């Protein structure tokens, strides 16, 4: 089989490595891929948002199956366009990807169908939004409606910070069209949990839960990032909580989307907050999370391609999906200065024995050398019977990798370890 994977980050590298385990896979094309992904796939210099270019390449190269991984091409209708040419795909069509593409849509969906989430209001008028801020208590969460590279959510500690966020989005155009509409919602407290799920629009199969670490600095200090590390499973996510989430959140969401004529097929990501009043949805993503994928897929015992095809074909109910009882830890190696300003072009050296544990996010190949080209550069993952050993091995692997200006958090998984001892 010829497989096409749209995207070029650590998440896509994890997907590609897992797909390669199926002996029926002859070649995987990554559009655009990156310098590290080139070790495992044929990289093609076509942007993930060049829908026409992706479709043309898929047709000309007789691709048998496509996986559209990032949010932008999903929202732009990449799956729709490929399916129109007869190419089966993993990922939601555009009318279902709106669950991530518009926070206003997703919040209104939850309100309509009684899915537990934070109290909120939506605005397309800045004066009305600013007036509303005078009626709520801080902290206040301000969200741009559309996609914003994971940076469109501001947790304002004061009303003044909230006003600045509203002005930046709606008047100054900080996130372009994504900020023309906004959501203002209550600030929830409790442990956060990420749950990715396979769904064919009828059946929902949650994957192993995980815990992300968003802040740039140790002890959750510094700016929010795309993620500095993950562990799985999340110790706060008990079987009792999982059963409640299935009843109150997962199945109701899938049924709501179908009822709206937006049947969701693919990977639906549930960002949850386990509040004192029960689990609440913080956000939906219409695709695999990054870097959650880098700890979840290494724990998948079933064949990924088989599961994906079952999602596409609507046979997920009849397809076994099994995960290991082990633990996984991923430490992100970033460029110092991320997520604001950082230098690029440093050579990366990775011992051959370490490569199987590495997912490349921001690197390019030049003259046979692998060079840094992004803020988040590598994800280094270890799988062990317990979390303590997985973390120790992951950091030991990190110590064997070198590039100038490298930075990583040194406390990934510590909260999870402490929670596991409670």
C-alpha positions as CSV (number, residue, x, y, z in Angstrom):
1,X,0.0,0.0,0.0
2,X,1.0,3.6,-0.7
3,X,0.2,5.8,2.3
4,X,0.1,9.6,2.3
5,X,0.5,11.5,5.6
6,X,-0.2,15.3,5.6
7,X,1.8,17.3,8.0
8,X,5.4,17.8,9.1
9,X,5.8,17.7,12.9
10,X,6.5,15.4,15.8
11,X,2.9,14.1,15.8
12,X,3.2,13.1,12.1
13,X,6.5,11.4,12.8
14,X,4.9,9.3,15.5
15,X,2.0,8.4,13.2
16,X,4.4,7.5,10.4
17,X,6.6,5.3,12.6
18,X,3.5,3.4,13.8
19,X,2.1,3.0,10.3
20,X,5.4,1.5,9.2
21,X,4.8,-1.4,11.5
22,X,2.2,-2.8,9.1
23,X,4.0,-5.1,6.6
24,X,1.5,-4.2,3.8
25,X,2.8,-0.6,3.8
26,X,5.2,-0.2,0.8
27,X,5.9,3.5,1.0
28,X,4.7,6.5,3.1
29,X,4.8,10.0,1.6
30,X,5.0,12.9,4.0
31,X,3.7,16.2,2.8
32,X,5.8,18.2,3.6
33,X,7.5,16.1,6.3
34,X,10.8,17.3,7.8
35,X,14.4,16.4,8.0
36,X,13.9,13.7,10.6
37,X,10.8,12.3,9.1
38,X,12.8,11.7,6.0
39,X,14.4,8.7,7.7
40,X,11.0,7.0,7.8
41,X,9.1,8.4,4.8
42,X,9.5,10.0,1.4
43,X,9.2,13.8,2.1
44,X,7.5,15.9,-0.6
45,X,7.8,19.7,-0.5
46,X,4.0,20.4,-0.6
47,X,2.5,22.5,2.1
48,X,0.0,20.9,4.4
49,X,-2.5,23.7,3.5
50,X,-1.9,23.3,-0.3
51,X,-5.1,21.3,-0.8
52,X,-5.0,21.3,-4.6
53,X,-1.3,20.2,-4.5
54,X,-1.9,17.4,-2.0
55,X,-4.8,16.1,-4.1
56,X,-2.9,16.3,-7.3
57,X,0.1,14.4,-5.8
58,X,-2.2,11.7,-4.3
59,X,-3.9,11.1,-7.7
60,X,-0.7,11.1,-9.7
61,X,1.0,8.7,-7.3
62,X,-1.9,6.3,-6.9
63,X,-2.1,6.7,-3.1
64,X,-4.2,4.0,-1.5
65,X,-4.9,5.7,1.8
66,X,-4.3,9.2,3.3
67,X,-4.0,10.5,6.9
68,X,-4.6,14.2,7.3
69,X,-3.1,15.0,10.7
70,X,-3.0,18.8,11.3
71,X,-6.0,21.1,12.1
72,X,-5.6,23.6,9.2
73,X,-5.9,21.2,6.3
74,X,-8.8,19.4,8.0
75,X,-10.7,22.7,8.5
76,X,-9.9,23.6,4.9
77,X,-11.5,20.5,3.6
78,X,-8.5,18.3,2.7
79,X,-10.4,15.1,3.5
80,X,-13.4,16.2,1.4
81,X,-11.1,17.0,-1.6
82,X,-9.2,13.6,-1.4
83,X,-12.4,11.6,-0.9
84,X,-13.9,13.3,-4.0
85,X,-11.1,11.7,-6.0
86,X,-11.8,8.3,-4.5
87,X,-8.9,8.3,-2.0
88,X,-10.0,7.0,1.5
89,X,-8.9,9.1,4.4
90,X,-8.4,9.2,8.1
91,X,-9.7,12.5,9.5
92,X,-13.0,14.4,9.6
93,X,-14.5,16.3,6.7
94,X,-14.6,20.1,7.0
95,X,-18.1,20.3,8.3
96,X,-17.1,18.1,11.3
97,X,-13.6,19.7,11.8
98,X,-15.5,22.8,12.7
99,X,-15.6,21.4,16.2
100,X,-12.0,22.7,16.6
101,X,-12.1,25.3,13.8
102,X,-14.7,27.4,15.7
103,X,-14.8,27.6,19.5
104,X,-18.1,29.5,19.2
105,X,-19.6,26.4,17.4
106,X,-18.2,23.9,19.9
107,X,-19.4,25.9,22.9
108,X,-22.9,26.3,21.5
109,X,-22.9,22.6,20.6
110,X,-22.2,21.7,24.2
111,X,-24.8,24.1,25.5
112,X,-27.4,22.7,23.1
113,X,-26.8,19.1,24.0
114,X,-26.1,19.4,27.7
115,X,-22.4,18.5,27.5
116,X,-20.6,19.7,30.7
117,X,-18.3,22.7,30.0
118,X,-17.4,26.0,31.5
119,X,-20.0,28.8,31.6
120,X,-19.4,31.2,28.7
121,X,-20.6,33.9,26.4
122,X,-19.7,34.6,22.8
123,X,-19.1,38.0,21.2
124,X,-18.6,39.5,17.8
125,X,-18.8,43.1,19.1
126,X,-15.8,44.4,21.1
127,X,-17.8,47.0,23.1
128,X,-20.2,44.3,24.3
129,X,-17.3,41.9,25.2
130,X,-15.6,44.7,27.2
131,X,-18.9,45.5,29.0
132,X,-19.4,41.8,29.9
133,X,-16.0,41.7,31.5
134,X,-17.3,44.1,34.2
135,X,-19.9,41.4,35.3
136,X,-17.5,38.5,35.8
137,X,-14.8,37.6,38.3
138,X,-11.1,37.0,37.5
139,X,-9.4,34.8,36.5
140,X,-11.1,35.0,33.1
141,X,-10.5,32.9,30.0
142,X,-10.6,34.7,26.6
143,X,-10.5,32.5,23.5
144,X,-10.2,33.4,19.8
145,X,-12.9,31.7,17.9
146,X,-10.7,30.2,15.1
147,X,-7.4,28.4,14.8
148,X,-4.4,30.3,16.2
149,X,-1.6,27.7,16.3
150,X,-2.6,26.8,19.9
151,X,-2.0,30.3,21.1
152,X,-5.5,31.7,20.9
153,X,-6.4,31.1,24.6
154,X,-5.5,33.7,27.2
155,X,-6.0,33.1,30.9
156,X,-6.3,36.6,32.3
157,X,-5.6,36.9,36.0
158,X,-7.2,40.3,36.2
159,X,-10.0,42.2,34.4
160,X,-7.4,44.5,32.9
161,X,-5.5,41.6,31.4
162,X,-8.8,40.3,30.0
163,X,-9.5,43.7,28.4
164,X,-6.1,43.7,26.9
165,X,-6.7,40.2,25.4
166,X,-10.1,41.2,24.0
167,X,-8.6,44.4,22.4
168,X,-5.6,42.5,21.0
169,X,-7.9,39.9,19.4
170,X,-10.8,42.0,18.2
171,X,-9.3,45.4,17.5
172,X,-5.6,44.8,16.8
173,X,-6.1,41.6,14.8
174,X,-3.5,39.6,16.8
175,X,-4.9,36.3,15.4
176,X,-6.4,37.7,12.1
177,X,-9.8,36.5,11.3
178,X,-9.6,33.9,14.1
179,X,-10.1,36.7,16.6
180,X,-13.1,38.5,15.0
181,X,-15.3,36.4,17.2
182,X,-14.3,35.4,20.8
183,X,-15.5,33.3,23.7
184,X,-15.2,34.5,27.2
185,X,-15.6,31.8,29.8
186,X,-15.3,31.0,33.5
187,X,-11.9,29.8,34.8
188,X,-12.1,26.1,35.9
189,X,-9.8,24.4,38.4
190,X,-8.7,20.8,38.7
191,X,-6.3,18.4,37.1
192,X,-6.2,18.6,33.2
193,X,-6.5,15.4,31.2
194,X,-6.1,14.8,27.5
195,X,-8.1,11.9,26.0
196,X,-7.6,11.1,22.3
197,X,-10.3,8.8,20.8
198,X,-10.9,6.9,17.6
199,X,-14.4,7.3,16.3
200,X,-16.2,6.3,13.1
201,X,-19.2,8.5,14.0
202,X,-21.0,5.8,15.9
203,X,-18.5,4.0,18.1
204,X,-16.0,5.8,20.3
205,X,-12.8,4.1,21.5
206,X,-10.8,6.3,23.9
207,X,-7.0,5.9,23.8
208,X,-4.8,6.0,26.8
209,X,-5.2,9.2,28.8
210,X,-2.3,11.6,29.0
211,X,-1.0,14.7,30.8
212,X,0.5,17.6,28.9
213,X,2.9,20.2,30.2
214,X,2.2,23.5,28.5
215,X,4.3,26.1,30.3
216,X,7.8,26.7,29.0
217,X,9.5,26.6,32.4
218,X,9.9,24.2,35.3
219,X,7.1,24.1,37.9
220,X,4.6,25.4,35.3
221,X,6.2,28.8,35.0
222,X,6.7,30.9,31.9
223,X,4.6,31.3,28.7
224,X,2.2,28.8,27.3
225,X,3.7,26.6,24.5
226,X,2.5,23.9,22.2
227,X,3.7,21.4,24.8
228,X,7.0,20.7,26.6
229,X,6.3,17.1,27.4
230,X,3.7,14.4,28.1
231,X,3.2,11.3,30.2
232,X,0.7,8.5,29.8
233,X,-1.5,7.3,31.4
234,X,-2.7,10.3,33.4
235,X,-3.0,9.1,37.1
236,X,-5.9,11.5,37.8
237,X,-8.0,9.7,35.1
238,X,-9.5,6.8,37.0
239,X,-11.8,4.1,35.6
240,X,-14.7,5.7,37.4
241,X,-13.9,9.1,35.7
242,X,-13.4,7.4,32.4
243,X,-16.9,5.7,32.6
244,X,-18.5,9.0,33.5
245,X,-16.8,10.8,30.6
246,X,-18.0,8.1,28.2
247,X,-21.6,8.6,29.5
248,X,-21.6,12.4,29.8
249,X,-19.1,13.7,27.3
250,X,-17.7,11.2,24.7
251,X,-20.9,9.5,23.4
252,X,-23.1,12.7,23.7
253,X,-20.5,14.6,21.6
254,X,-20.5,12.0,18.8
255,X,-24.3,11.8,18.8
256,X,-24.6,15.6,18.8
257,X,-22.3,15.9,15.8
258,X,-24.3,13.3,13.9
259,X,-27.6,14.9,14.9
260,X,-26.2,18.2,13.5
261,X,-25.5,16.5,10.2
262,X,-21.7,16.7,10.9
263,X,-20.8,13.0,11.5
264,X,-17.3,13.0,12.9
265,X,-14.8,10.3,11.7
266,X,-11.2,10.3,12.8
267,X,-9.4,11.2,16.0
268,X,-11.4,13.4,18.3
269,X,-9.4,14.9,21.1
270,X,-11.1,15.8,24.4
271,X,-9.3,18.3,26.6
272,X,-10.8,17.8,30.0
273,X,-10.7,19.5,33.4
274,X,-11.5,17.3,36.4
275,X,-13.3,19.9,38.5
276,X,-14.8,19.4,42.0
277,X,-18.2,19.2,40.3
278,X,-17.0,16.6,37.8
279,X,-15.3,16.4,34.4
280,X,-15.8,19.4,32.1
281,X,-14.7,19.9,28.4
282,X,-12.1,22.6,28.0
283,X,-11.7,22.1,24.3
284,X,-12.1,19.8,21.4
285,X,-9.5,19.1,18.8
286,X,-10.4,17.5,15.5
287,X,-7.1,15.5,15.3
288,X,-4.3,13.8,17.2
289,X,-2.7,16.1,19.8
290,X,0.9,17.1,19.8
291,X,2.9,16.0,21.8
292,X,0.2,13.6,23.3
293,X,0.5,11.4,20.2
294,X,4.1,10.8,21.0
295,X,3.2,8.9,24.2
296,X,-0.2,7.5,23.3
297,X,0.7,5.7,20.0
298,X,3.8,3.9,21.4
299,X,1.4,2.2,23.9
300,X,-0.9,1.1,21.1
301,X,-0.6,-2.7,20.7
302,X,-3.1,-3.0,17.8
303,X,-2.1,-2.1,14.2
304,X,-2.7,1.6,13.6
305,X,-3.5,1.3,9.9
306,X,-6.1,-1.4,10.6
307,X,-7.8,0.8,13.2
308,X,-7.7,3.8,11.0
309,X,-9.3,1.9,8.1
310,X,-12.0,0.7,10.5
311,X,-12.7,4.3,11.4
312,X,-12.9,5.2,7.7
313,X,-15.1,2.2,6.9
314,X,-17.4,2.5,9.8
315,X,-16.4,-0.9,11.3
316,X,-14.7,0.3,14.5
317,X,-17.2,-1.6,16.7
318,X,-15.9,-4.8,15.3
319,X,-12.2,-3.9,15.4
320,X,-10.1,-4.7,18.5
321,X,-8.1,-1.7,19.8
322,X,-5.7,-2.7,22.5
323,X,-3.2,-0.6,24.5
324,X,-0.3,-1.7,26.7
325,X,-0.4,-1.4,30.5
326,X,3.0,0.2,30.5
327,X,3.8,3.9,30.9
328,X,5.2,6.3,28.4
329,X,7.1,9.6,28.9
330,X,8.0,12.2,26.3
331,X,10.4,15.1,26.9
332,X,10.5,17.9,24.4
333,X,13.9,19.3,23.4
334,X,13.3,22.9,22.3
335,X,15.4,25.8,21.2
336,X,16.2,28.1,24.1
337,X,13.9,31.2,23.8
338,X,10.9,29.2,22.6
339,X,8.1,30.1,22.3
340,X,9.1,33.8,21.7
341,X,12.4,34.2,19.9
342,X,15.1,31.5,19.2
343,X,17.9,30.9,16.8
344,X,17.9,28.1,14.1
345,X,20.3,26.2,12.1
346,X,22.2,24.3,14.8
347,X,23.4,20.7,13.9
348,X,21.6,17.9,15.8
349,X,23.6,14.8,16.7
350,X,21.6,11.7,17.7
351,X,23.2,8.3,18.3
352,X,21.8,5.5,16.1
353,X,20.6,3.6,19.2
354,X,18.6,6.6,20.3
355,X,16.8,7.2,17.0
356,X,13.9,4.7,17.6
357,X,12.9,6.9,20.6
358,X,13.0,10.2,18.8
359,X,10.2,12.1,17.0
360,X,11.4,15.0,15.0
361,X,9.3,18.2,15.1
362,X,11.4,21.1,14.0
363,X,14.4,20.1,11.9
364,X,15.6,20.2,8.3
365,X,18.2,18.2,6.4
366,X,21.0,20.1,4.6
367,X,24.1,18.6,3.1
368,X,23.5,15.4,4.9
369,X,23.2,17.1,8.3
370,X,20.1,17.5,10.5
371,X,19.7,21.2,11.6
372,X,17.3,22.8,14.0
373,X,14.5,24.7,12.2
374,X,11.8,25.3,14.9
375,X,11.1,26.1,18.5
376,X,10.1,22.5,19.5
377,X,12.8,20.4,17.9
378,X,12.5,16.9,19.1
379,X,10.3,14.7,21.3
380,X,12.2,11.9,23.1
381,X,9.9,9.1,24.3
382,X,10.5,6.0,26.5
383,X,8.1,3.2,27.4
384,X,8.7,1.3,30.7
385,X,6.5,-0.8,33.1
386,X,6.1,2.2,35.4
387,X,6.2,6.0,35.0
388,X,9.3,6.6,37.2
389,X,11.4,4.3,35.0
390,X,10.0,5.8,31.8
391,X,10.9,9.3,32.9
392,X,14.4,8.2,33.9
393,X,15.0,6.6,30.6
394,X,13.6,9.5,28.6
395,X,15.9,11.9,30.3
396,X,18.8,9.5,29.9
397,X,18.1,9.5,26.2
398,X,17.9,13.3,26.1
399,X,21.4,13.4,27.6
400,X,22.8,11.6,24.6
401,X,21.4,14.1,22.1
402,X,23.1,17.3,21.3
403,X,22.4,20.6,19.6
404,X,23.5,24.1,20.6
405,X,20.9,26.2,22.4
406,X,19.0,23.1,23.4
407,X,16.5,23.4,26.3
408,X,14.1,21.1,28.1
409,X,12.0,21.1,31.2
410,X,13.5,19.0,34.0
411,X,10.3,18.3,35.8
412,X,8.1,16.5,33.2
413,X,5.9,13.9,34.9
414,X,6.6,15.0,38.5
415,X,3.0,16.0,39.2
416,X,1.9,12.6,37.8
417,X,4.4,10.8,40.0
418,X,3.1,12.6,43.1
419,X,-0.5,11.9,42.1
420,X,0.2,8.2,41.6
421,X,1.6,8.0,45.2
422,X,-1.5,9.6,46.7
